[in-house]
Amino acid sequence: MPVDYDSLDRIIDSLTEGETDAVALMATVACEVHHSDARFDWTGFYRVTAPQLLKIGPYQGGHGCLTIPFARGVCGACAREGRAQIVDDVDAFPGHIACASTTRSELVLPVRDGAARLIGVFDIDSNRPASFSRQDADRLQAMLDRVFARAA
């Protein structure tokens, strides 16, 4: 069953109301999104911690890569380009980083704070090919933009 985005938005807005800490927001969003759809096998954040470098943040699922340079992988491409990456087949993505051997498709979205600075990327992996749609990207991006606009 696909995500009920209207319900997910209400839940996340309710749980994060008044919160400005980026890590607390990431933990809550990762948990709620992960459990909203069976397609989502790994759901989490990679935080910008140094120039051109992402480090693992709050997530749900198996282990993730600890660090990802902007120059590599789907998460790096999202951070470099500042736009959604919808990958139907990770094996066909040049430079894909296989943090988990079960990942078949991936959706990665940029995360910006209230000053429009890139603070990380939101990564969702699926063990099914072609799991993500433009609607998934658009609805989740709108939620991220709304929630993290208040992050300090």
N, C-alpha and C positions, 0 to 999 in steps of 0.2 A: 504494500500500500504506500503510495507516495506521501511525502511530507504534507501535513496540513499547515501550510505556512502562516495562515491567519492565527491559528491556535499557538503555534510556536512563537510568533511575534508577541502575542499577549503574555505568554509564560515568561519569556526572556525579559520583556519590558518590566513585568512585575518583580521578577527576581533581582534585576539589576538597578531598579529605581534608586536614584540618589548615590549610587556607587561611582567613584572616579578612579579607583585604583585599577590600572590596566591588567595586572595579573589576576586580580579577583574577577574582573569582567571576563578575561580569557577562560579561566577555569569554569565559570558558570556557563558560558556560551558553548565551550567544547562538550561539556556534559550533556546539556539539553539537546544540542544538535545531534550528537552521536546517537542518542537514544530515540531520536524522532523518526528514523528510517532504517530498515534492515539493510539497505544498500551501503550504509556507512560503516566500513570495517575499521577505519582509523580516522580519528577526528581530532585535530589539534592545531596549535599555534607554533610558529617559529618566530622568535623575537629578534629584531635588529639590535645587536649588542655592541657592534663596532662597525666602522665603515666597511661596506660590502660583505658583511657577515651576519648570518642568521644562526641562532641557537635555539634548541628545543625549549618550548614553553609548556603550559598546561595542555594535556591531551587525554584522550580516552582510546583504549585499544592496546595492542602489543607495543613493543619498544619502537622508538623512532630514532632517526639519525640525531646525533648530538649537535653537530654543526653542519651548516650548508653554506658555502660561499655563493654570493650573488651570481657568480659565473657558471654555476652548475645546476642541473636538474630543473624540474618544473617549478619548485619553490623559488629557486634563484631567478628563473625567467620572470616570474610574477613580481619579485622584488625589483629586478632591473627595469622591467617595462611598466610597472605600476598598473597592470590590468589583469583581468581574470584569465586564467589558463584552464581550458577544458580539454582534457586529454583522454580520448576514447581508448587508446592502446598505449600504455606506458612503454612497452618494448619498442615502439616505433618513434618515440620521442628522443631526439638526439641528446645525449648526455644525461639521460634519466639516471637518477640515483636510486638504486634498489635498497631502500631501508628495510622492506619486508618483501619476501619472495612471493607472497600471495597477492600483491597489488596488481590489478589489471587496468584500472582507469583511475583518473585523479581530477579533482577540481581544486584550484588554489586561487585565493582571492587576497588582494592587498588590504591591509588594516592600517587606517590612519587615525591619529588622535585629533583633538579639537583644533589644533593649529595646522591641520592637514599634513603633518609629518608622517612618513611611513614608519610605523612602530613594529610591524611584523607582517606575516602572511598567515592566512587561515587555510589549512590543508585538509582536504577530505579524500581519503583513499577508499576504493571499493575493490572487492575481490571478484567483481563482475566486469566484463568489458563494457564500454560505452554506457556507463551508469548515469552520467550527468547531462543535464539539459541546460539550455540558455536560461530557462525559467529558474532552475536551481541557482545558477550563478547570479541572476538579477535579484531574486528574492533574498538570498543570503547576503549579497553585497549591500543591499538596502538596510538590512538588519545590522550588519557590521558598522556601516556608516552612522546609523542612528545611535547605537550603543556606545561606540568608541569616540563619538564626537565630544563626550563629556570626560574622556580619560585625560588625566593630568600627566 
